[in-house]
Amino acid sequence: MHLRILWLLALTSLLVLLRPCDTQALSLGYTNGLVGINSSVVQLLTVNSKQTLPVQQSQLVFPDYLERSHIIRVYEEKVAQSPNSPLFLRLLADQYLRRFREVGDVEDILRAEQAARRSLAVQPRHNQVSSMLLASALLSQHQFREALDVVNDAQIDNPNIVSLKASIEMELGNYEATHQLLQTLADETSNTGSNAVVARYLELTGNLASARQLLDEAMQEMDSFYTNSAETRAWFHVRAGDLAFAAGDFTLSERRYREALDLFPRHIAAFTGLARLYASEHRWQEALNVANQGIELMPLVETLSYKTDAQLALGDQQGAAATEDLIGVVAYLSKVKGIYDRALAVYYTEHGIHLPEALEIARREVAVRDDIFAEDTLAWAAAANGQWQEAQQAAERATRYGTEDALLQFHAGMIALHLGNREEAIKRLTQAVSLNPQFHHKYADEARQVLANLVPSASLKITSPNAIASSL
């Protein structure tokens, strides 16, 4: 075991010395998008040779997460012995961020931020890795503009910095700036991290098929090397599962989520993705089972919401009430950092509860990061509160890039319907059910019913300001 730890440490040290970190776009809870660093313990096989034979993902997994806390203790000792070593400080920051992604301990984000700041204080220049680690820690705390400031102070001609900045601009809703940054990346500088960023941009700007193809290629490349981090590899499978779900390919989506769990059994987003998928198919007992598995690892609001829906569908009113109470506790504990705000606004709106608070949260989220899904959350929350003008404006901003997301299109369609824009409603609702016939456990059926009433007859009006919420 001791020799294995030394080997892992040697791999990590060599990686940071020989090459900068790759970046990748991340998703946390699935309604909250974040940016992280992929400086995996990791790609030593690719540093000196492009001839390494690939292996299939199902055959070998590098279980680096099993040694994470031990590695951290070793680096903590190294930092204690050499407190002014920028190298050991950034290696320690990287390991803290890895453990956060693997375990979800928020304290690790703060530890990573502190270590990265100390590394930059010792070596302010030519220390892009620490800048990227600091930006990642800030992003995990939803401090998007602060993260952008850190990246702007770094060397922008570094392709990994460019990819990271593009990710941050996307989180802030600056898609034109993202496009310009991605255009500066030459083909020879692309890697799995930058390809993941490009795939996310394509997904958000109405090119779902191209996004899926590019992400699949990146996933296959990540799976080609045994030494790639298990959690990072699993993340690519989760993202592939998310995009397959968006396209209505539930069989492939389920397979990708299951592959992610084979690679890294603690991947919370994989359990959440499966819960959403099973709920959409009304496979309620399976939805409940996977939601419970994810909640045991970390009680995310989104995962808890799928558990509540499953319990209600299975007739467990008492259990659903208890889960809803837990959502309130999680929301209270998370309020300081705002990490779960968007998911909480979605939950409140979809379940017709705490609607003024849902609208307040959605407005605050748009002020923090004005991305497509923040606008969509605001549109639906505003509609549920009877603020139809605000809802229309937010829905127009949310759909301005033609994002191929069925739930987003459904929201826009129902808002248009209430405002009397029949043609727009038909267009949006048709697109929703065409993209993914089972995009939501309730809204998909509602969209089809509304279309059935709209197309052969005159129109369908939502007569009450709270009709969206009360119809749930």
C-alpha positions as CSV (number, residue, x, y, z in Angstrom):
1,M,0.0,0.0,0.0
2,H,2.8,2.4,0.9
3,L,4.4,1.8,-2.6
4,R,1.1,2.4,-4.2
5,I,0.7,5.8,-2.5
6,L,4.2,6.8,-3.5
7,W,3.3,5.9,-7.1
8,L,0.2,8.0,-7.1
9,L,2.1,10.9,-5.6
10,A,4.7,10.6,-8.3
11,L,2.1,10.6,-11.0
12,T,0.4,13.7,-9.7
13,S,3.7,15.6,-9.2
14,L,4.9,14.7,-12.7
15,L,1.6,15.8,-14.2
16,V,1.6,19.2,-12.6
17,L,5.3,19.8,-13.4
18,L,5.1,18.7,-17.1
19,R,1.8,20.1,-18.3
20,P,-1.0,22.5,-17.2
21,C,-4.4,21.3,-16.2
22,D,-7.2,20.6,-18.7
23,T,-10.5,22.3,-18.1
24,Q,-14.0,20.9,-18.4
25,A,-17.5,22.1,-17.9
26,L,-19.2,20.5,-15.0
27,S,-22.8,19.9,-13.8
28,L,-23.6,19.8,-10.0
29,G,-27.2,18.6,-9.0
30,Y,-28.2,18.8,-12.6
31,T,-29.8,22.3,-12.5
32,N,-26.7,24.0,-11.4
33,G,-23.9,24.2,-14.0
34,L,-20.2,24.7,-12.6
35,V,-16.6,24.7,-14.0
36,G,-13.8,22.5,-12.7
37,I,-10.3,21.4,-13.3
38,N,-9.3,18.1,-14.8
39,S,-5.7,17.7,-13.6
40,S,-6.3,14.0,-13.2
41,V,-3.9,11.6,-11.6
42,V,-4.0,10.8,-14.7
43,Q,-2.4,11.1,-18.1
44,L,1.2,10.3,-17.5
45,L,0.9,7.7,-20.3
46,T,0.1,10.5,-22.7
47,V,2.8,12.9,-21.7
48,N,5.6,11.2,-23.6
49,S,3.8,8.9,-25.9
50,K,0.8,8.9,-28.2
51,Q,1.2,5.2,-28.9
52,T,-0.3,3.9,-25.7
53,L,-2.8,1.2,-26.5
54,P,-6.4,2.1,-25.4
55,V,-8.4,-0.1,-23.1
56,Q,-12.2,-0.4,-22.8
57,Q,-13.8,1.5,-20.0
58,S,-15.5,-1.7,-18.6
59,Q,-12.2,-3.5,-18.3
60,L,-10.0,-1.3,-16.1
61,V,-10.8,1.5,-13.7
62,F,-8.1,3.6,-11.9
63,P,-9.6,3.8,-8.3
64,D,-7.6,6.9,-7.3
65,Y,-10.5,8.1,-5.1
66,L,-9.8,5.2,-2.7
67,E,-6.5,6.9,-1.8
68,R,-7.7,10.5,-1.8
69,S,-7.6,11.2,1.9
70,H,-4.2,9.5,2.3
71,I,-2.8,11.5,-0.5
72,I,-4.2,14.7,1.0
73,R,-2.6,13.9,4.4
74,V,0.8,13.4,2.7
75,Y,0.5,16.7,0.9
76,E,-0.6,18.5,4.0
77,E,2.6,17.2,5.7
78,K,4.6,18.4,2.7
79,V,3.1,21.9,3.0
80,A,3.7,22.0,6.7
81,Q,7.4,21.2,6.0
82,S,7.6,23.6,3.1
83,P,4.9,26.3,3.6
84,N,6.2,28.5,0.8
85,S,6.3,25.8,-1.9
86,P,3.9,26.8,-4.7
87,L,4.1,23.3,-6.1
88,F,2.9,21.5,-3.0
89,L,0.3,24.1,-2.3
90,R,-1.3,23.7,-5.8
91,L,-1.0,20.0,-5.6
92,L,-2.9,20.1,-2.3
93,A,-5.5,22.5,-3.7
94,D,-6.1,20.1,-6.6
95,Q,-6.6,17.2,-4.2
96,Y,-9.0,19.1,-2.1
97,L,-11.1,19.9,-5.2
98,R,-11.0,16.2,-6.2
99,R,-12.3,15.1,-2.9
100,F,-15.0,17.7,-3.0
101,R,-16.2,16.3,-6.4
102,E,-16.0,12.8,-5.0
103,V,-17.5,13.3,-1.5
104,G,-19.2,16.7,-1.6
105,D,-17.6,18.1,1.6
106,V,-18.0,21.9,1.1
107,E,-15.1,22.5,3.5
108,D,-12.8,21.1,0.9
109,I,-13.8,23.9,-1.5
110,L,-12.7,26.4,1.1
111,R,-9.5,24.5,1.8
112,A,-8.8,24.4,-2.0
113,E,-9.4,28.1,-2.3
114,Q,-7.0,28.9,0.6
115,A,-4.2,26.6,-0.8
116,A,-4.5,28.1,-4.3
117,R,-4.4,31.6,-2.9
118,R,-1.3,30.8,-0.9
119,S,0.4,29.3,-4.0
120,L,-0.4,32.4,-6.0
121,A,0.8,34.7,-3.2
122,V,4.2,32.8,-3.2
123,Q,4.4,32.7,-7.0
124,P,2.1,35.3,-8.6
125,R,3.4,34.9,-12.1
126,H,3.8,31.8,-14.3
127,N,1.4,29.9,-12.0
128,Q,-1.6,29.3,-14.3
129,V,-2.4,26.0,-12.6
130,S,-3.0,27.7,-9.3
131,S,-5.1,30.4,-11.0
132,M,-7.3,27.7,-12.6
133,L,-7.6,25.9,-9.3
134,L,-8.6,29.1,-7.5
135,A,-11.2,29.9,-10.2
136,S,-12.6,26.3,-9.9
137,A,-12.9,26.7,-6.1
138,L,-14.7,30.1,-6.6
139,L,-17.0,28.6,-9.2
140,S,-18.0,25.8,-6.8
141,Q,-19.2,28.6,-4.5
142,H,-21.1,30.3,-7.3
143,Q,-18.7,33.2,-7.2
144,F,-18.7,33.5,-11.0
145,R,-17.5,37.0,-11.5
146,E,-14.7,36.6,-9.0
147,A,-13.6,33.5,-10.9
148,L,-13.7,35.4,-14.1
149,D,-11.5,38.1,-12.5
150,V,-8.9,35.4,-11.5
151,V,-8.9,34.0,-15.0
152,N,-8.5,37.4,-16.6
153,D,-5.4,38.0,-14.5
154,A,-3.8,34.8,-15.8
155,Q,-2.1,34.1,-19.1
156,I,-5.0,34.2,-21.6
157,D,-2.9,32.7,-24.5
158,N,-2.9,29.4,-22.6
159,P,-5.5,27.2,-24.3
160,N,-6.6,25.7,-21.0
161,I,-7.1,29.2,-19.6
162,V,-9.1,30.1,-22.7
163,S,-11.3,27.0,-22.2
164,L,-11.9,27.8,-18.6
165,K,-12.8,31.4,-19.4
166,A,-15.2,30.3,-22.0
167,S,-16.9,28.0,-19.4
168,I,-17.2,30.9,-17.0
169,E,-18.6,33.2,-19.7
170,M,-21.3,30.5,-20.4
171,E,-22.2,30.3,-16.7
172,L,-22.7,34.1,-16.8
173,G,-24.8,33.9,-20.0
174,N,-22.2,35.7,-22.1
175,Y,-22.6,33.4,-25.1
176,E,-21.2,35.8,-27.7
177,A,-18.0,36.1,-25.6
178,T,-17.9,32.3,-25.3
179,H,-18.1,31.9,-29.1
180,Q,-15.3,34.4,-29.7
181,L,-13.1,32.6,-27.1
182,L,-13.7,29.1,-28.5
183,Q,-12.9,30.4,-32.0
184,T,-9.4,31.2,-30.8
185,L,-8.7,27.6,-29.9
186,A,-6.7,25.9,-32.7
187,D,-7.4,22.3,-33.6
188,E,-4.0,21.2,-32.4
189,T,-4.6,22.6,-28.9
190,S,-8.0,20.9,-28.4
191,N,-8.3,18.2,-25.8
192,T,-11.0,16.3,-23.9
193,G,-11.5,19.3,-21.5
194,S,-11.9,21.9,-24.2
195,N,-14.0,19.6,-26.3
196,A,-16.4,19.2,-23.3
197,V,-16.6,23.0,-23.2
198,V,-17.4,23.3,-26.9
199,A,-20.0,20.5,-26.5
200,R,-21.7,22.5,-23.8
201,Y,-21.7,25.6,-26.0
202,L,-23.2,23.6,-28.9
203,E,-25.9,22.1,-26.6
204,L,-26.9,25.5,-25.3
205,T,-27.0,27.2,-28.7
206,G,-29.3,24.7,-30.5
207,N,-26.9,22.1,-31.8
208,L,-27.7,19.1,-29.7
209,A,-26.7,16.5,-32.2
210,S,-23.3,18.0,-32.7
211,A,-22.8,18.4,-29.0
212,R,-23.6,14.7,-28.5
213,Q,-21.1,13.6,-31.2
214,L,-18.3,15.8,-29.8
215,L,-18.9,14.7,-26.2
216,D,-19.1,11.0,-27.2
217,E,-15.7,11.4,-28.8
218,A,-14.3,13.1,-25.7
219,M,-15.8,10.4,-23.5
220,Q,-14.2,7.6,-25.6
221,E,-10.8,9.4,-25.5
222,M,-11.1,9.6,-21.7
223,D,-11.9,5.9,-21.5
224,S,-8.9,5.0,-23.6
225,F,-6.4,5.5,-20.7
226,Y,-6.5,3.5,-17.5
227,T,-4.8,6.3,-15.5
228,N,-7.5,8.8,-16.1
229,S,-9.3,9.6,-12.8
230,A,-12.4,7.5,-12.2
231,E,-14.6,10.4,-11.2
232,T,-13.5,12.4,-14.2
233,R,-14.2,9.6,-16.6
234,A,-17.6,9.0,-14.9
235,W,-18.4,12.7,-15.4
236,F,-18.1,12.3,-19.2
237,H,-20.5,9.4,-19.1
238,V,-23.0,11.4,-17.0
239,R,-22.9,14.3,-19.5
240,A,-23.4,11.8,-22.3
241,G,-26.4,10.5,-20.4
242,D,-27.8,14.0,-19.9
243,L,-27.5,14.8,-23.6
244,A,-29.1,11.4,-24.6
245,F,-32.0,12.2,-22.2
246,A,-32.4,15.6,-23.8
247,A,-32.7,13.9,-27.2
248,G,-35.2,11.4,-25.9
249,D,-32.8,8.4,-26.2
250,F,-33.7,6.9,-22.8
251,T,-32.1,3.5,-23.4
252,L,-28.7,5.1,-24.1
253,S,-29.1,7.6,-21.4
254,E,-29.7,4.9,-18.8
255,R,-26.7,3.0,-20.1
256,R,-24.4,6.0,-19.8
257,Y,-25.5,6.7,-16.2
258,R,-25.0,3.1,-15.3
259,E,-21.5,3.1,-16.9
260,A,-20.7,6.2,-14.8
261,L,-21.6,4.3,-11.6
262,D,-19.5,1.4,-12.7
263,L,-16.6,3.7,-13.0
264,F,-17.2,5.7,-9.9
265,P,-20.0,4.3,-7.6
266,R,-20.4,7.6,-5.7
267,H,-21.3,9.8,-8.6
268,I,-24.3,11.7,-7.3
269,A,-25.2,13.3,-10.6
270,A,-25.6,9.8,-12.1
271,F,-28.1,8.8,-9.5
272,T,-30.0,12.1,-10.0
273,G,-30.0,11.5,-13.8
274,L,-31.4,8.1,-13.3
275,A,-34.1,9.3,-10.9
276,R,-35.2,11.9,-13.5
277,L,-35.2,9.3,-16.3
278,Y,-37.2,6.8,-14.3
279,A,-39.6,9.5,-13.1
280,S,-40.2,10.6,-16.7
281,E,-41.1,7.0,-17.6
282,H,-43.3,6.6,-14.5
283,R,-41.0,3.8,-13.2
284,W,-41.7,5.1,-9.8
285,Q,-40.2,2.4,-7.6
286,E,-36.9,2.5,-9.5
287,A,-36.9,6.3,-9.3
288,L,-37.3,6.1,-5.6
289,N,-34.6,3.5,-5.2
290,V,-31.9,5.5,-7.1
291,A,-33.0,8.8,-5.5
292,N,-32.4,7.2,-2.1
293,Q,-29.0,6.0,-3.2
294,G,-28.0,9.5,-4.3
295,I,-29.5,11.1,-1.2
296,E,-27.4,8.8,1.1
297,L,-24.3,10.3,-0.6
298,M,-25.5,13.9,-0.6
299,P,-29.1,15.3,-0.1
300,L,-29.3,17.5,-3.2
301,V,-32.6,19.4,-3.6
302,E,-33.1,18.0,-7.1
303,T,-32.6,14.4,-6.0
304,L,-34.9,14.9,-3.1
305,S,-37.5,16.4,-5.4
306,Y,-37.6,13.2,-7.5
307,K,-37.9,11.2,-4.3
308,T,-40.9,13.3,-3.3
309,D,-42.6,12.8,-6.7
310,A,-42.0,9.0,-6.5
311,Q,-43.4,8.8,-3.0
312,L,-46.5,10.7,-4.0
313,A,-46.9,8.5,-7.1
314,L,-46.6,5.4,-4.9
315,G,-49.2,6.7,-2.4
316,D,-46.8,7.5,0.4
317,Q,-48.1,10.8,1.5
318,Q,-46.4,10.7,4.9
319,G,-43.0,9.9,3.4
320,A,-43.4,12.7,0.8
321,A,-44.1,15.2,3.6
322,A,-41.0,14.0,5.5
323,T,-38.9,14.4,2.3
324,E,-40.3,17.9,1.7
325,D,-39.3,18.8,5.3
326,L,-35.8,17.6,4.6
327,I,-35.7,19.8,1.5
328,G,-36.5,22.7,3.7
329,V,-33.7,21.8,6.0
330,V,-31.2,21.4,3.1
331,A,-32.4,24.7,1.6
332,Y,-31.8,26.5,5.0
333,L,-28.4,25.0,5.5
334,S,-27.4,25.8,1.9
335,K,-28.8,29.4,1.8
336,V,-25.5,31.1,2.8
337,K,-23.7,29.9,-0.3
338,G,-26.7,29.7,-2.6
339,I,-25.4,26.5,-4.2
340,Y,-28.9,25.0,-4.4
341,D,-30.9,28.1,-5.1
342,R,-31.9,27.3,-8.7
343,A,-33.0,23.8,-7.9
344,L,-35.0,25.1,-4.9
345,A,-36.8,27.6,-7.1
346,V,-37.6,24.9,-9.6
347,Y,-39.0,22.6,-6.9
348,Y,-41.1,25.3,-5.3
349,T,-42.6,26.3,-8.7
350,E,-43.3,22.8,-9.9
351,H,-45.0,21.9,-6.6
352,G,-46.9,25.1,-6.2
353,I,-45.5,26.0,-2.8
354,H,-43.6,29.0,-1.5
355,L,-44.2,30.8,-4.8
356,P,-43.1,34.3,-3.7
357,E,-39.9,32.8,-2.4
358,A,-39.4,30.9,-5.6
359,L,-39.6,34.1,-7.6
360,E,-37.3,35.9,-5.3
361,I,-34.7,33.1,-5.6
362,A,-35.1,33.0,-9.4
363,R,-34.6,36.8,-9.7
364,R,-31.5,36.6,-7.5
365,E,-30.1,33.8,-9.6
366,V,-30.5,35.9,-12.8
367,A,-28.6,38.7,-11.1
368,V,-25.7,36.3,-10.2
369,R,-25.6,34.5,-13.5
370,D,-27.8,35.3,-16.3
371,D,-27.6,32.1,-18.3
372,I,-30.3,30.4,-20.3
373,F,-31.5,28.2,-17.5
374,A,-31.6,31.0,-14.9
375,E,-33.9,32.9,-17.3
376,D,-36.0,29.8,-17.8
377,T,-36.3,29.3,-14.0
378,L,-37.3,33.0,-13.7
379,A,-39.9,32.6,-16.5
380,W,-41.7,29.7,-14.9
381,A,-41.5,31.2,-11.4
382,A,-42.8,34.5,-12.6
383,A,-45.7,32.7,-14.4
384,A,-46.6,30.8,-11.3
385,N,-46.8,34.1,-9.4
386,G,-49.0,35.7,-12.1
387,Q,-46.2,38.0,-13.3
388,W,-46.9,37.3,-16.9
389,Q,-45.0,40.2,-18.5
390,E,-41.8,39.3,-16.6
391,A,-42.4,35.6,-17.5
392,Q,-42.7,36.4,-21.2
393,Q,-39.5,38.5,-21.2
394,A,-37.6,35.8,-19.4
395,A,-38.9,33.1,-21.7
396,E,-37.9,35.0,-24.7
397,R,-34.3,35.4,-23.3
398,A,-34.3,31.7,-22.4
399,T,-35.2,30.6,-25.9
400,R,-33.2,33.1,-27.9
401,Y,-30.6,30.6,-29.0
402,G,-33.0,27.8,-29.9
403,T,-31.8,25.5,-27.1
404,E,-33.0,22.0,-27.8
405,D,-34.3,21.4,-24.3
406,A,-37.9,20.2,-24.1
407,L,-38.7,21.5,-20.6
408,L,-37.5,25.0,-21.6
409,Q,-39.6,24.9,-24.7
410,F,-42.6,23.7,-22.8
411,H,-42.4,26.6,-20.3
412,A,-42.1,29.1,-23.2
413,G,-45.1,27.5,-24.9
414,M,-47.4,27.6,-21.9
415,I,-46.5,31.2,-21.2
416,A,-47.2,32.1,-24.8
417,L,-50.5,30.2,-24.5
418,H,-51.6,32.3,-21.5
419,L,-50.7,35.5,-23.3
420,G,-52.9,34.5,-26.3
421,N,-50.1,33.8,-28.7
422,R,-51.5,30.6,-30.1
423,E,-49.0,30.1,-33.0
424,E,-46.0,30.5,-30.6
425,A,-47.6,28.1,-28.1
426,I,-48.1,25.5,-30.8
427,K,-44.6,25.9,-32.1
428,R,-43.0,25.6,-28.6
429,L,-45.1,22.8,-27.4
430,T,-44.6,20.8,-30.6
431,Q,-40.9,21.3,-30.3
432,A,-41.0,20.1,-26.7
433,V,-42.7,16.8,-27.4
434,S,-40.7,16.3,-30.6
435,L,-37.4,16.7,-28.9
436,N,-38.3,14.3,-26.1
437,P,-41.7,12.7,-25.9
438,Q,-41.2,11.9,-22.2
439,F,-39.3,15.0,-21.0
440,H,-41.1,15.3,-17.7
441,H,-43.2,13.0,-15.6
442,K,-46.2,15.4,-15.8
443,Y,-45.5,18.2,-18.2
444,A,-45.0,15.9,-21.2
445,D,-48.6,14.5,-21.0
446,E,-49.8,18.1,-20.4
447,A,-48.1,19.3,-23.5
448,R,-49.7,16.7,-25.6
449,Q,-53.1,17.3,-24.2
450,V,-52.8,21.1,-24.8
451,L,-51.7,20.5,-28.3
452,A,-54.6,18.1,-28.9
453,N,-56.9,20.9,-27.8
454,L,-55.2,23.6,-29.7
455,V,-54.6,22.2,-33.1
456,P,-58.1,21.0,-34.1
457,S,-60.0,23.7,-32.2
458,A,-59.6,27.4,-31.3
459,S,-57.5,28.0,-28.3
460,L,-56.8,27.1,-24.7
461,K,-56.4,29.7,-22.0
462,I,-54.9,29.4,-18.6
463,T,-57.4,31.3,-16.6
464,S,-55.8,31.6,-13.2
465,P,-52.5,33.3,-12.4
466,N,-51.5,30.2,-10.3
467,A,-52.8,27.7,-12.8
468,I,-49.3,26.4,-13.6
469,A,-48.6,25.6,-10.0
470,S,-52.1,24.4,-9.2
471,S,-52.1,22.0,-12.1
472,L,-49.3,20.0,-10.6
